[in-house]
């Protein structure tokens, strides 16, 4: 499954590696890619192993608010 999260909390490029590294360690996540300039977090994951809400909560624990987006 491909999930797009949006965040307006990005203030510096260092958050990119912080979020990517953390999400890529989650069981069920195949790949996580953060697009700093657009505030997009693109995650390819197994929906049975990790839900969209799990992803949002994981990002929140890193200090960034995000929400699911259709694009």
C-alpha positions, 0 to 999 in steps of 0.5 A: 500500500502507498500512503501519503502523509502531509505535514506543515511542521517541517522547519529544516532539512534535518527532519527529513533524515530523522523521519525517514530513518525512523519510519524505515525501521518500522516492521511492515514499512518497505520504504519511506521518503520525505519530500521537504519542499512539499511537506509530503511523506510517502510511505510504501507499507504492508497495511496489515502490519502497520496502519495509516494511524500507526504512521501518523502516530510515529511521526507525531512521536518525532515531534511533527504533526501529519495527516493522510492525504489523497495526493 
